[in-house]
Amino acid sequence: MGAAGAGAQAAIVFGDKYIGLISAVLTFLILVFSEIIPKTIGTVYWRQLSTVTAYFIKYLTFILYPFVLLSEFVTRSFSGKNKSDSISREEFVAMAETDDSENPLFPEESKILKNLFNLEFYKAEDIMTPRTVLFTLPASMQISEFKHKHMDAPHSRIPIYIKNQDNIVGFVLKTDILTALVKNKTDNILEDFKREIKVYPENVSLIDLYNYMEKSKKHIVLIVDEYGGTTGIVTMEDVLETLIGSEIIDEEDKDVDMRAVARSLWQKRARKLGLIKKRGE
Protein backbone atom coordinates (compact mmCIF):
# COMPACT_ATOMS: atom_id res chain seq x y z
CA MET A 1 0.00 0.00 0.00
CA GLY A 2 2.88 2.39 0.78
CA ALA A 3 4.49 1.83 -2.61
CA ALA A 4 1.16 2.31 -4.39
CA GLY A 5 0.48 5.52 -2.46
CA ALA A 6 3.98 6.88 -3.14
CA GLY A 7 3.60 6.10 -6.83
CA ALA A 8 0.24 7.86 -7.02
CA GLN A 9 1.60 10.94 -5.23
CA ALA A 10 4.65 11.05 -7.50
CA ALA A 11 2.38 10.91 -10.55
CA ILE A 12 0.51 13.94 -9.26
CA VAL A 13 3.71 15.90 -8.64
CA PHE A 14 5.75 14.92 -11.72
CA GLY A 15 3.00 13.96 -14.11
CA ASP A 16 1.93 10.70 -15.74
CA LYS A 17 4.78 10.71 -18.26
CA TYR A 18 7.25 9.81 -15.49
CA ILE A 19 5.13 7.03 -13.97
CA GLY A 20 7.29 4.27 -15.52
CA LEU A 21 10.55 5.77 -14.28
CA ILE A 22 9.10 6.41 -10.82
CA SER A 23 7.85 2.81 -10.57
CA ALA A 24 11.27 1.44 -11.53
CA VAL A 25 13.08 3.65 -8.98
CA LEU A 26 10.62 2.76 -6.20
CA THR A 27 10.93 -0.95 -6.98
CA PHE A 28 14.73 -0.72 -6.83
CA LEU A 29 14.71 1.24 -3.55
CA ILE A 30 12.22 -1.15 -1.92
CA LEU A 31 14.25 -4.16 -3.03
CA VAL A 32 17.54 -2.74 -1.73
CA PHE A 33 16.46 -1.06 1.51
CA SER A 34 13.57 -3.36 2.50
CA GLU A 35 14.91 -6.75 1.40
CA ILE A 36 18.61 -7.01 0.57
CA ILE A 37 20.16 -4.74 3.23
CA PRO A 38 18.04 -5.94 6.22
CA LYS A 39 18.53 -9.61 5.35
CA THR A 40 22.26 -9.15 4.81
CA ILE A 41 22.63 -7.39 8.16
CA GLY A 42 20.61 -10.14 9.85
CA THR A 43 22.74 -12.86 8.27
CA VAL A 44 26.08 -11.27 9.21
CA TYR A 45 25.24 -9.87 12.65
CA TRP A 46 22.62 -12.40 13.76
CA ARG A 47 24.38 -13.20 17.02
CA GLN A 48 24.59 -9.55 18.14
CA LEU A 49 21.00 -8.86 17.10
CA SER A 50 19.45 -12.01 18.55
CA THR A 51 19.24 -10.76 22.17
CA VAL A 52 17.70 -7.41 21.26
CA THR A 53 15.33 -9.02 18.81
CA ALA A 54 14.24 -11.64 21.34
CA TYR A 55 13.17 -8.96 23.83
CA PHE A 56 11.41 -7.04 21.08
CA ILE A 57 9.53 -10.14 19.91
CA LYS A 58 8.62 -11.04 23.51
CA TYR A 59 6.82 -7.73 24.09
CA LEU A 60 5.45 -7.63 20.57
CA THR A 61 3.82 -11.01 21.22
CA PHE A 62 1.83 -9.58 24.12
CA ILE A 63 0.88 -6.47 22.17
CA LEU A 64 -0.37 -8.42 19.16
CA TYR A 65 -2.00 -11.26 21.13
CA PRO A 66 -5.54 -9.74 20.89
CA PHE A 67 -5.16 -9.56 17.12
CA VAL A 68 -4.04 -13.21 17.07
CA LEU A 69 -7.18 -14.23 18.97
CA LEU A 70 -9.30 -12.21 16.57
CA SER A 71 -7.60 -13.83 13.59
CA GLU A 72 -8.14 -17.33 15.04
CA PHE A 73 -11.80 -16.55 15.69
CA VAL A 74 -12.32 -15.40 12.11
CA THR A 75 -10.47 -18.46 10.77
CA ARG A 76 -12.54 -20.88 12.88
CA SER A 77 -15.71 -19.19 11.69
CA PHE A 78 -14.91 -20.28 8.14
CA SER A 79 -13.20 -23.62 8.82
CA GLY A 80 -15.57 -24.92 11.49
CA LYS A 81 -14.26 -27.21 14.23
CA ASN A 82 -11.65 -28.94 12.08
CA LYS A 83 -8.13 -28.41 13.39
CA SER A 84 -5.88 -27.82 10.42
CA ASP A 85 -2.76 -28.05 12.58
CA SER A 86 -3.44 -31.63 13.67
CA ILE A 87 -1.68 -34.51 11.93
CA SER A 88 -3.93 -37.30 10.72
CA ARG A 89 -3.23 -41.02 10.90
CA GLU A 90 -2.86 -41.12 7.12
CA GLU A 91 -0.21 -38.37 7.23
CA PHE A 92 1.79 -40.32 9.81
CA VAL A 93 1.67 -43.45 7.65
CA ALA A 94 2.60 -41.48 4.53
CA MET A 95 5.57 -39.95 6.35
CA ALA A 96 6.75 -43.39 7.44
CA GLU A 97 6.49 -44.72 3.88
CA THR A 98 8.37 -41.81 2.29
CA ASP A 99 11.60 -42.62 0.48
CA ASP A 100 14.73 -42.53 2.64
CA SER A 101 16.03 -39.38 0.94
CA GLU A 102 12.92 -37.41 1.95
CA ASN A 103 12.01 -39.14 5.21
CA PRO A 104 12.94 -37.23 8.40
CA LEU A 105 12.82 -40.51 10.35
CA PHE A 106 15.53 -43.14 10.62
CA PRO A 107 14.77 -46.39 8.72
CA GLU A 108 14.25 -48.30 11.99
CA GLU A 109 11.84 -45.63 13.23
CA SER A 110 9.88 -45.75 9.97
CA LYS A 111 9.59 -49.52 10.20
CA ILE A 112 8.35 -49.45 13.79
CA LEU A 113 5.93 -46.60 13.03
CA LYS A 114 4.40 -48.48 10.09
CA ASN A 115 4.09 -51.68 12.12
CA LEU A 116 2.55 -49.75 15.02
CA PHE A 117 -0.24 -48.38 12.84
CA ASN A 118 -0.86 -51.86 11.44
CA LEU A 119 -1.23 -53.60 14.82
CA GLU A 120 -5.01 -53.28 14.76
CA PHE A 121 -5.11 -54.96 11.33
CA TYR A 122 -2.86 -57.88 12.28
CA LYS A 123 -4.69 -60.81 13.83
CA ALA A 124 -3.61 -63.36 16.41
CA GLU A 125 -3.57 -66.11 13.79
CA ASP A 126 -0.96 -64.13 11.84
CA ILE A 127 1.68 -64.28 14.58
CA MET A 128 0.73 -67.13 16.94
CA THR A 129 2.95 -70.10 17.66
CA PRO A 130 0.85 -72.96 16.21
CA ARG A 131 -0.38 -75.88 18.28
CA THR A 132 1.80 -78.36 16.41
CA VAL A 133 5.04 -76.93 17.84
CA LEU A 134 3.79 -75.81 21.25
CA PHE A 135 5.71 -76.96 24.30
CA THR A 136 3.01 -78.07 26.71
CA LEU A 137 2.93 -80.41 29.69
CA PRO A 138 0.18 -82.40 31.42
CA ALA A 139 -1.23 -80.68 34.48
CA SER A 140 -0.85 -83.91 36.47
CA MET A 141 2.95 -84.05 36.04
CA GLN A 142 4.82 -84.02 39.33
CA ILE A 143 7.54 -81.49 40.05
CA SER A 144 10.04 -84.31 40.47
CA GLU A 145 9.25 -85.61 36.97
CA PHE A 146 9.61 -82.12 35.54
CA LYS A 147 13.02 -81.85 37.20
CA HIS A 148 14.28 -85.03 35.54
CA LYS A 149 12.74 -84.50 32.08
CA HIS A 150 12.33 -80.79 31.40
CA MET A 151 14.64 -78.90 33.71
CA ASP A 152 16.56 -77.52 30.72
CA ALA A 153 13.43 -76.30 28.93
CA PRO A 154 14.11 -72.70 27.82
CA HIS A 155 10.52 -71.54 28.29
CA SER A 156 9.59 -69.23 31.15
CA ARG A 157 5.82 -69.83 30.74
CA ILE A 158 4.59 -73.34 30.06
CA PRO A 159 0.96 -74.11 29.09
CA ILE A 160 -0.50 -77.13 30.91
CA TYR A 161 -3.37 -79.36 29.77
CA ILE A 162 -5.69 -82.08 30.95
CA LYS A 163 -6.00 -85.14 28.66
CA ASN A 164 -4.84 -83.35 25.46
CA GLN A 165 -3.66 -80.02 24.04
CA ASP A 166 -7.22 -79.03 23.12
CA ASN A 167 -7.92 -78.71 26.82
CA ILE A 168 -5.27 -76.26 28.01
CA VAL A 169 -6.33 -75.15 31.49
CA GLY A 170 -3.65 -72.57 32.25
CA PHE A 171 0.08 -72.08 32.42
CA VAL A 172 2.86 -72.32 34.99
CA LEU A 173 5.87 -70.10 35.51
CA LYS A 174 9.19 -71.87 35.54
CA THR A 175 10.22 -69.67 38.45
CA ASP A 176 7.33 -71.13 40.50
CA ILE A 177 8.57 -74.63 39.72
CA LEU A 178 12.12 -73.74 40.73
CA THR A 179 10.80 -72.25 43.96
CA ALA A 180 8.90 -75.48 44.65
CA LEU A 181 12.09 -77.47 44.11
CA VAL A 182 13.97 -75.26 46.55
CA LYS A 183 11.21 -75.83 49.11
CA ASN A 184 11.35 -79.59 48.41
CA LYS A 185 7.76 -79.74 47.14
CA THR A 186 8.63 -82.41 44.59
CA ASP A 187 5.39 -84.35 45.14
CA ASN A 188 3.25 -81.43 44.03
CA ILE A 189 1.88 -81.43 40.50
CA LEU A 190 2.04 -78.63 37.95
CA GLU A 191 -1.65 -77.86 38.39
CA ASP A 192 -0.92 -76.75 41.96
CA PHE A 193 0.97 -73.79 40.49
CA LYS A 194 -1.46 -73.09 37.67
CA ARG A 195 -2.13 -69.54 36.57
CA GLU A 196 -5.17 -68.57 34.55
CA ILE A 197 -4.69 -68.10 30.82
CA LYS A 198 -6.95 -65.78 28.84
CA VAL A 199 -8.64 -67.27 25.78
CA TYR A 200 -9.05 -65.31 22.54
CA PRO A 201 -10.35 -66.17 19.06
CA GLU A 202 -8.03 -66.32 16.07
CA ASN A 203 -9.32 -63.04 14.61
CA VAL A 204 -8.59 -60.84 17.64
CA SER A 205 -6.39 -57.85 16.76
CA LEU A 206 -2.87 -57.49 18.11
CA ILE A 207 -3.69 -54.11 19.62
CA ASP A 208 -6.34 -55.79 21.79
CA LEU A 209 -3.89 -58.51 22.82
CA TYR A 210 -1.22 -55.94 23.66
CA ASN A 211 -3.64 -53.89 25.76
CA TYR A 212 -4.69 -56.97 27.74
CA MET A 213 -1.12 -58.17 28.31
CA GLU A 214 0.10 -54.73 29.30
CA LYS A 215 -2.72 -54.14 31.80
CA SER A 216 -2.92 -57.65 33.27
CA LYS A 217 0.86 -58.25 33.30
CA LYS A 218 0.15 -61.72 31.88
CA HIS A 219 2.29 -62.06 28.79
CA ILE A 220 0.69 -65.16 27.28
CA VAL A 221 -2.78 -65.87 25.84
CA LEU A 222 -4.42 -68.95 24.36
CA ILE A 223 -5.81 -68.79 20.82
CA VAL A 224 -8.71 -71.06 19.87
CA ASP A 225 -10.72 -71.70 16.71
CA GLU A 226 -14.47 -71.27 16.27
CA TYR A 227 -15.08 -74.67 17.87
CA GLY A 228 -12.97 -73.95 20.94
CA GLY A 229 -10.03 -76.10 19.89
CA THR A 230 -6.51 -74.91 20.59
CA THR A 231 -4.79 -73.39 17.57
CA GLY A 232 -1.80 -71.75 19.25
CA ILE A 233 -0.54 -69.21 21.74
CA VAL A 234 0.58 -65.59 21.50
CA THR A 235 3.08 -64.02 23.87
CA MET A 236 4.14 -60.45 24.45
CA GLU A 237 7.37 -61.39 22.69
CA ASP A 238 5.39 -62.24 19.53
CA VAL A 239 3.66 -58.85 19.60
CA LEU A 240 6.94 -56.98 20.12
CA GLU A 241 8.58 -58.94 17.29
CA THR A 242 5.78 -57.80 15.00
CA LEU A 243 6.17 -54.21 16.18
CA ILE A 244 9.95 -53.94 15.72
CA GLY A 245 10.01 -56.17 12.64
CA SER A 246 12.66 -58.62 13.86
CA GLU A 247 12.72 -61.80 15.89
CA ILE A 248 13.67 -61.95 19.55
CA ILE A 249 15.59 -65.01 20.73
CA ASP A 250 16.47 -65.28 24.39
CA GLU A 251 20.17 -65.64 25.12
CA GLU A 252 19.26 -68.55 27.40
CA ASP A 253 17.69 -70.54 24.55
CA LYS A 254 20.11 -73.42 24.12
CA ASP A 255 17.90 -75.73 22.11
CA VAL A 256 19.21 -75.20 18.59
CA ASP A 257 16.41 -77.21 16.94
CA MET A 258 13.65 -75.25 18.65
CA ARG A 259 15.39 -71.96 17.89
CA ALA A 260 15.56 -72.99 14.24
CA VAL A 261 11.86 -73.86 14.30
CA ALA A 262 11.01 -70.55 15.98
CA ARG A 263 13.13 -68.63 13.48
CA SER A 264 11.50 -70.43 10.54
CA LEU A 265 8.01 -69.77 11.89
CA TRP A 266 8.78 -66.12 12.52
CA GLN A 267 10.22 -65.63 9.04
CA LYS A 268 7.15 -67.26 7.51
CA ARG A 269 4.67 -65.02 9.31
CA ALA A 270 6.90 -61.96 8.86
CA ARG A 271 6.85 -62.45 5.08
CA LYS A 272 3.09 -62.88 5.24
CA LEU A 273 2.73 -59.56 7.08
CA GLY A 274 5.29 -57.82 4.88
CA LEU A 275 7.76 -57.24 7.72
CA ILE A 276 10.58 -58.78 5.67
CA LYS A 277 10.94 -59.30 1.95
CA LYS A 278 10.79 -62.62 0.19
CA ARG A 279 13.91 -63.96 -1.41
CA GLY A 280 14.61 -62.48 -4.83
CA GLU A 281 12.78 -59.22 -4.10
N, C-alpha and C positions, 0 to 999 in steps of 0.2 A: 504494500500500500504506500509506503514511503517513497519508493522509486517511482511509482505511478504518479503520485502527487507532485514530486519534484519535476518530473518530465512535463506534466501539464502546466506547472507554473513557469518553467523555462520556455515553453511554447508561447505563453502569453507575453513574456518579456522580450524574447528574441524573434518571435514569429515562427510560423509553421515551416518555413523553408529550412530551418536549422534542426528540425525535430529528429532527423536521422543521426546527425552528428551528436546531438545532445544524448540520445539514447545509447550510442556507442560509448561515449565518455562515461556516462553513468554506470553502464554495465561493467566497464573496465575498473572503475573506482570501487564499485561494490565487490567485484571479484577479488581485488587486491586487498582492500582494507577490511572487508567483512569475512573473507574466506581464507586467503593464502596467508596473510600476516598473522592473524590470531592462531591459526592451526600450527603454523611454524613455531611461533613463540611457545605454544603449549607443548609441542613435541620436544623442543630443546630444553625448556626450563620447567618441565613437568614436576620435578621434585621440589623446586622452590615454591611453585605455585600451588602444590597439592594441599598444604596446610591451610592457606588462606581460602582457597576454594572450598575446602571441606566445611569450614565455619560458615561461609557464605551460603552454601547449599543447605546446611543444617537449619539456618534461620529462614531461608527461602521456602523450605519444606513446610514449616509452620504457617508462613504467610499465605502460601498457595493452597493449603489443605482444604479450605472451604470450597475452592474452585474444583479441586479433585473430587470431592464428594458430589458436587453438582454435576460434574461430567459423568461420574459413575451412575448417578440417578438417571440422567438422560439416556445413557447407553443401555441401562437395564430396561428402560421404558420401551425401547425398540427391540431388544434381544430377548425379552422375557426372563425366565428363571434359569435359562441355560448358562452355565459357566464356561466361557470360552477359554479360560486359562487352565482348566482341568485337562488332564491327559487321559484319553480313553484306553480301554483294554486293547483295542485294535492298534492304537498308536504304539503301545508298549511292544506288542508282538512284531509290528513292522520294524521298529527300531532294532529289535533283537535279530531279525532276519536280514538286516541290511548288510551289504558286502563289507568285508573287513576294512577296506580303504575308507569307507564312509561311516563306519560304526564307531560311536564313542566308547563302546564297551569292549572289554577284553573278550577273546573268543570263548574262554571258559565261562565268563559271566553271561554271554549271549546264550550259550547252551543251557545253562541252568535256568535262565529266565524263560526260554521257550518251553523247557520241560515243566517249569512251575505252572505256566498258564495252561498246559495240557493235562495236568493232574486230574482235573474233573472229567476229562474225556477218556482217560485210561481206566480200564476195569480190572478188578481183582484177577480175573482169568488171564489177563495179559501178562502178569508178572508173578503169579503164584508158583510155588514149588509143587509140582504135581504129585498126586498120591503115590504113583509108582516108584518114586525115589525118596519118599518120606522116611525119615528115621523115627520110628515109633516103637513103643514097648508096651507089653500087657500091664494093665493096672495091678494085676495080682503078683507081679514079680517082686521077690524079696530084695531088700537092700544088699544082702550078702551075695545074691546071684548077680545083681548089677555090678557089684565090685569086681567079681571074677570075670564077667563077660564084656562089660561096656565101660569100664573105668576110663579108658582112653578115648571115649567118644568126644568129639570136639564141640558138641552142641551144648549150649547153655540152657536152652529150653527144649524139653522133650515131650511131645504129645504122648498121652497114654490112652489105651483103648480097652474095651471089654469085648471079648470074643473075636472081633475083627476090626480092621481099620475104618469101616463104615460106622463104627460106634465109638468114636473118640469122645472121651468124657471130660477131658481137661489136659493140663500139662504140668510137668514138674520142673523145678529149677535144679540144675545140677548142684548149685551151692547148698540147697536144702538137703540133698542126698549126702554131700560131703559132711555137712554138719551132723547128720544122723550117724554117719560112720564114726565121727569123732566121739559122739556120745554113746557109741556102742549099741545103737538101735538097729542091729543087722537083721532082726526078725521082722521088723516092720515091712510093709509092702509099699509100693510106689503110690498107691491110691491114698495112703495116709498123709501124703504131702501134696495132694492134688490141688491145683489152682484152677479156677474157672477159666474157660476159654470162650470167647465171644464167637458166635456163628454168624456168617454173612453169606449172601448169595453170590454167585459168580459175577453178576453184573454190577456190583457195588463199585462206586468210583473210588479212586485212590485218595482223593481229598477227604472223603468221608472216613476212610480207614485211618488216614493220618490223624484226623481230628480225634477219633476215638482213642488211638494209641497214645497220643500226646496227653490227653486229659486223664485217661485211666492209668497211665504208666504201665500198661500191659502191652508188650511189643510183639504180640503174636495173636493171630486170629485164624479161625477155621473157615474154610470156604467149602460150601456144599452146592450140589446141583439142585434142580427143581424138585427132585424126589427125596432130598435130604441126605443123599449119599456123599461121602467125602470126596472132594476133587483135588484138594490141596491145602496149603497153608500160605499165609502172607505174613512176613515179619516187617518190623520197622526198617530193617536193613534192606529189604526188597524195595520199599518205598524210596529210601534215600538213594539207592542205586539208580532208580528211575529218574530221580530228580537231578543228580549230578552227572548222569550219563556214563557211568563206569561202575564196574563190579567192585564189591568190597569183600576181601577174603581175610579172615582173621589170621593174625600171625601165629596163633596157636593151632591152626588147622594143620594137622600132620598127615591126614589121610589123603594121599596123592590122588587116589582113584575118585574119591568123593569130591575133591576140589576140581578135578577135571570134569566131572559130571556137572557140578555147579557152574563152572565156567561155560561149558557147552550150552547148558540151559539158559544162562543169562544172555549169551551171545545170540541165541535163537530168538528170545523174546525182545532183545534190544533191536535186532534187525526188523522185527515185526512192527515195533513202535517207531522205527526210524531214528533210534538213538545212535546207531552206528551204521555204516554203509556196508552193503553186500560186497563180496569180492568181485573185482573187475569194474566197480563203479569209480 
